[in-house]
Amino acid sequence: MYIQRADEGGGTTLVPPPPGAVPQTAVPQNALVCFVCGSTGHPDEYPVRSTPSANPAEPHYPFLETHEPPIGYTARYHGSRDQPGTYRACYLCYTILAQQWDRYQRENTPHSRRLYWLKRVDNGPYTGAEMGLQGEYAAQVLGLTAAEHQQSFR
């Protein structure tokens, strides 16, 4: 996306939007919007959970609880398919999250050390980790001890 601007010579130039600018585009009513990446226009929806189900082998992604919904996404609770803690995703996000989940499960990676990688198409914020665990994990990656981590915030 570029912004058209008139220059001094009477012509126009295209300039990129300022960093962090999020386009406020209208989403058609009843359009399918992916909760994870914000894409629209995909033909199907797939459920992704933020909390564990009765089946411990079923993927769940705690970071979705604090994930900011994209513009145009509305929660729909109908029947047993859409329950609180269940969100609708496009096929690409569903598949990429599932592949990462499978890898973490094979490697016995604890949930506190899992970072999920995706890109939002609406330029919205994306963390990919549960917010309560993100600081602790970052400290571990940087090699800080708990005492050093506490002192760095004072």
Protein Blocks (a to p, Z undefined) as FASTA:
>chain_A
ZZddddfkopacdddddehiacdddddehiacdfklopahiabdcdddfbdcfblkbccd
fklmmpccdehiacddehjklgghiacddfklmmmmmmmmmmmmmnopafklcccddddf
klpacekpafklmmmmmmmmnopafklmmmmmZZ
